[in-house]
Amino acid sequence: MDLVEKALDYIKTNDVKFIRFQFVDILGAPKNVAYPVKPGEKGLDELREILTEGIYFDGSSIRGFVPIEYSDMLLKPDLSTLSVLPWRPTEKSVARVICDVYTPEGKPFEGDPRSCLKKIMDQLKEDLNGEYFVGPEPEFFLVKPDPHNPHRMIPADIGGYFDMEPLDDAPDIRRDIVLALENLGFHVEASHHEVAPGQHEVDFKFDNALKTADSVVTFKTTIKMIAKKYGLIATFMPKPFYGMNGNGMHCHQSVWLDGKPSFYDENGPYQLSETCLSYIAGILEHAKAIVAITNPTVNSYKRLVPGYEAPVNIAWANKNRSAIIRVPAIRGKGTRIEFRAPDPSCNPYLAFTVMLAAGLDGIKKKLTPPEPVEKNIFTMSEKEKKELGIESVPSNLKEALDELENDTVLKKALGDHIYENFMELKTAEWDSFRTAVTDWETNMYLGTL
């Protein structure tokens, strides 16, 4: 049975009435068009054709895609991603299928983030017979209206790291999230309360980068919908509250070559291979530009400040979590690096693209990283960091965009269309922030100047 016939059987078995053809825009926001499944043989033939050929949509209405004179675009479903949405009714159910975006001529659209990631993964396969694996850890807050000020949101509980009831008020919510994710095919490894009040984490299994990026988009939607059922809001905003830890999305990653893990070498320094060390060096080399993609909002840089366990120091370490790259203790097949800068506001397809591009650049150029820094960098003075050559990531979105503008490796990986439209959207965001007058300013200056 081919993929189309398997999909038709799945749709029939699960009483699917609506199929959401899903994709993301350049900034990573999920979009979809819902197709109603028609009854009878005629409806079955029409559905078979759409699952095979795709469905047209207006690309000019999607930010960063195409102008109105080139509006017709095609969504081609990846039928391996077809899944019933567990938060929708089971009778006449709703399924979603993740799509790649094509031009009417049948060519992959250069502005499609998913196709962008597929392209660099294909390059890795062609150049080195390699595969790219990522395991992200997206954190989120559950928030509710402040009873004393309904226009202000506050954390939904007072729990802290690994706390239980009654401090942690959300074990039932996390339970429902885990069950929903498992129904969507996730292999959930753990869930727990995070450091800050109202902050949580649900970890899912390390996997192929494309599948993982698909999963991050689905993960965020699922959590928001389950939280809504409890009368709460789930937010992946990097820094929603002053004085508290922000939401990160640490990305564990490894490259396999010729079907085997390539980051482990029993006889190498720290039992790491030359490939791994060069990959680390590539990430460090491009870190200042990478964060424009992995930390793409004005608010991202409220998280990336010293303190709050923020990964701002461009260095690597084996155990030390104050460096931007950490190598977890596990060795052998599970050897991997953890890039700690990203936050969950990013477009995962583009984030994984630029991380892989930087790591590959390090491998191809045989770059060597500096010595690992095993001391707590958070407690070092600026003089100590300068002596060790430890720099910091950009302090705001504008500085990060400037770094990206000068990084030819990452620009090539993104392609002209995505790079130019991303820069246009994000420059506009920065200008809007730069010219806005905030409550902080009026409170600070209005009565005193």
N, C-alpha and C positions, 0 to 999 in steps of 0.2 A: 504494500500500500504506500503510495507516494505521500509527500507532505500535505498536498491539497486535500486528498481523500481522508487522511488522518485528521486534518483540521475540520472537515465537514462532519466526520463521525463525532469529534469532540463537541462541536456545536450542537448536534442533535442530542447527544447523550446528556448534556448539561442544560438543555432547554434554553439555549441562547437566543434571545430576540434582538438584541442590539450588539453590534461590534464596534468598538471605538478604535479607529485607526489613529495611533498616537505617534507623535514625534516631538522634538524640542526645538525652540528657537535658538538663536546664537547665544543668548544669555542663560540658556538651560531651562527656561520655563516650559512645562509640558503643554502641548496643544493636542487637540483631537477633533475628528469629525466622526459622528456616530452613524453607522449604516444599519437600517432596520432589515432584519432577515425576513424575506418574503415566503409565504407558504407555497406548497406544491412543487411540481417538477420544474415549472418555469422559474420559480424563485430559486430553486436549487441550482439551476444552470447559470442564472445571473450571479449568484454568490460564488460559484466555482470560477467564473470568469474574473470577478473582482479579486478573489484571493490569488489568482494566477497573474493577472495583468496589473492590478493596483487600482487606485481610485484617485480621480483628479480633485484638486482644490485650488483656491485662490492664494497664491504665494505672495501677492503684493500686500496683503493685509497682515503678514507676519514680519515683525521688526527684524531688519537686517537681511531679509531674503531678496526680493526682486522688486523693481519698479512696476507700475501698473501696466505698462505696455508689454511686459513679459510675465503676466500674472499666472498663466496656466502652469501648474506643476503637478507631479504625480507622486502619490504615496504607494510604495511597494512594500507589502507586509513581510516581516520575518516571521514565518509561521511557527518557528520554535518558541516564540514568545507569547503565543496565544494563551490567555488565561482568564478564567472567570473572576470578576472583582468581588471579593468576599463581603464588602460592605453594602453591596446592592442586593435587592430582593432575589431569592433563589428561584422563584417562579418568573418565567419570562426574563431570565437573567441577562446580565450585561458582561461581556468579555472585552478585553483589550488586546490589541496586537501592536507591537512596536514596529515602526516603519522606517525605511530609508527614503530619502527624498530624491526624486529624479526629475530631469527636464523632460518636456514633451517628446524630445528626440530619443529618449531612453538612456541618457547618460547620467551618471551620479551627479547631483547638484553640488557644486563646489562650496556652497554656503551651508551644507548640512553637517552639523557637528558630529553626528554618528558616522557619516561617511569619512570625515576627517580622521577620526580615530582608526577606522578600518584601514585607511590608506597607509598610515605609519606602521600599523601592525603588519600589513602586507609587505611593507618595505623591510621590516625586521625579518620576516619569514624569507623573503627573497635574498637578502644580503647575508644573513647569518643562520638561516634555518632556525629562527628563534620564535619563541612565544613569550608573551608579556602577561604577568599575573599581578593583580592588585587586590588588596583587602583593606577597604576603608573603614573608619570608625566615626560615623557621623553622630555628633551630639546634638541635643535639642532641649528646649525648655518647654514645659507645660505652664501656661499662664492663665490668669483669670482677671476680671475687672476688680479694681480696688473698691471695697464696699464703701469707703469714705470719699472716693473720687472715681466715678464710673468711666471717666475719660482716661484713666491711667491703668495700665496693666501691671500686675504683680505676680511673683512666682506662686504656683498653685500649692506648694507645700514648703516645709521648713527643713526638709531632710538634707543630709550631706552624703559624702562618698560611702557607698555600700550600706547606707542606713536601711532599716526595716520600719514596718509600722510601729507606732503611729506617726513617727517623724516623716517617713516616706508615705505619702498619701496616694501613690499611684501604682501599687503592685497589680491591681486588677486591670488597669489600663495597659500596662506593659504585657500582662498575660494576653489580653485581647489582641494587642499588636503582634505578639509572637505567633499566635494562632492564625491570624490573618496572613502574616508573611509566609508561614508554612503552607497555607492553602494556595499561595501564589508561587510555590516552588522554592522558597528560600530555605537554606540550611542555616538556621539561627544557632549561634554558638553560645551566646550569653546575653543577659539583660540585667541592668542594675541602675541604681540611683547614682548620679555623678556628684562632683564636688559641690556645686552651687545649689542653693535652694531651688527646687522646681526643675533641676537639670537631670537629664537621663541619657542613657546610651543603650542601644541594642546592636550587638555585633553579629555580622553574618559572614559566611565562609569565604575565604580567599578563593578567587576564581579568575578565569580568563578576563582580560580587561574590558572587552566589549560587553560581555555578559554582566560584569560588575557595574559598568556605567549604566546599563539598562536598569540594573537592580537599584542603584542609588535613586534614580528618578522615581521608580515604583515605590521604594521605601519611604521617601518623603511624602508622597501622596497618601500612602496607606496610613502613616502616623497622623497626618493632619485630619484624615477622615475619622479615624478611631477617636482622636481627641475631641472632635466636634460632637460625637455621640455622647460624650460625657460632659458637654457644656463648656469645654476648655478650648484654648487655642494652642496648637503646637507651632513653635517657631524655630527655624534654623538660622535666624539672624545671628551673625557672629558675636555681637556684644550687646545684648538687649538691656543689661543693667550695669550701671556704674558701680565700681567697687566689688564686682563679682567676676569669677572666671567666665570666659566666653565660650562659645561653641566652636570646637575644632573638628576637623575631619582628617586625623592622622592617616596617612596612606602607606600601608605595608606593601612592598612590591619586590618582585624578582623577575629575572629573565632566564628562561630555559633555552638551551641550545642543543640541537640534534636530539630533542626529546628528553634531555636530562637537565637537572638543576645546574646552573653555572656559577652560582655565587659561593659555593663551598669548596675549600681546598684544605685538606687536613694538614698539609705542610706549609700553607701560606701564612702570612702575618695575621694573627688573630683568627686563624683558620678560615680566612677569606681569600677568594681567588683574585687573580689580577683583573678579571672581568668585573667582579664586584667592586673592587677598589676604584677602577676606572669609571664605573657607573656612578659611584659616590662622588668622585671628582667632577664628573659632568654636571650633576645636580648642583653641587656647590658653585661651580663656575657660572651657571646660569640662574642661580637662586633669585637674584634681584629682579630679573625679568619674569621668571616663572610665577612669582606671586601676583603679578598683574592678572594672571588667568586663574590661579588657585585661590586668590583672595581678592575678588573683583569688585568689591563695593567700598564706598566711603567708610561704612561702618566696620569693614574688615580690619582697618588699621587702628580702630579703638581696641581691638583684641590684641593686635601685634604691637604691644608696648611692654617695656620691662616690667617684671612682676607677673602675678597671676599665672605662673607656669607658662608664659607665652614664648613660643619658639621663634625668637627674633635673631638668635646668634648663628651666623653662618659658619658652622663648624660641624664636625661629626664625632661620635663617641660610640663606645660599645654598650655601656649601661647608663650613661649620664643623660638624663632627660632634659637638660638645659641646653643641649645642642639642637640644631635644626634637623639633623639626621642622627638617628639612633639605630644601632644594629642589635636587635633582640638577641638574647643569650642562646637561643636554640641554634644548633648546627646540624649539618647533614642536609637532607632533602628540604627541610624547612628553613634553611638560611635565607634571610631576607633583610632588606633595609626598611626603615620607617621614616618617611619624610613628614615632619610634624607641623609644617606651616599651613597646609590647606585648611579652609573652612567650608562648611556645607552650603554656603551661598554660591559656590562655583558651579559652572556647567561641567559635570563629571567627564563628558566626552573630551572636552577641550583640556581639562586639567590633566587627564591621563595622557593626552597627546603630547603636551609640552614636557611633562616629566619624562616620558619615554624618549622624546627627541633630545633632551639634555643628557640623559644617561647614555644614549647611543653615541652622542657626540664625544662623550668621555671615553667610551669603548673604542671608537674608531681612531681617535687621536692618541689612545693609550695614555691618557692623563693619569697623573699620580696625585692622590689627595694629600693634604698635610697630615701630620701626626694627629691621632685622635686626642680630644681634650676630655679627660676623665674627671677634672675638677668642676665644681659647681660654678658655671659661668655667671649665673644670676648674682653671685656675691662678689664677682670681680669688679675692680675699678676700671674706668675707661682706659687708664694707662696700662693696666695688666692685659686687657683685651687687645690693645694696640700692639703691645710687645709680642703677643702670640699670633698677631695677624687676623684676629677675629673681627669681622665686619658685621653689620646689622642689615636686616632687610629694609627696604624703603619705609619711611615713616608715614606716608600717605599715598592715596591712589594716584595722584598726579606724578609723584616720583617713580612709582612702579610702571606707569604707562610710558614715561620717558625711557626707562630701562628697556622695556619691551621694544620700543621704537628702534633702539640701537642693537637689538639682538637678532642677527640674520638667521641663526639656526632655528629659533622658535618661530620667527615670521614665516620661514619657508615651510615649517611643519604645519602651521595654521592655514597657509595659502592666502593669496591676496584678498579674496573676497571676505573671508572670515576676519582676517587681521584688520582690514580697512573698516569694515562695519562695526567690529568690536571697539576699535579705537574711537570711532565717531560716537557710538552710544555712550561709552564710558567717559569720554571727554565732556560730553553734554552733562552727564551726571555730576562730574567734578565741578563744572562751571555753575550748575544749579546749587550745589552745596556751598561753593566758594562765595556766591553772592547772596545767599540766604542770611537773614538776620534771625538768630536763634533766641530761645528763652534765656539761655545762659548769658548772652550779651545784654539783653534788656535788664535782666536782674543785676548784672554786674555794673552797668554803666548808666542806665537811664536816669537814675536818681542822683548820681554823683558827678556827672560831667555836664 
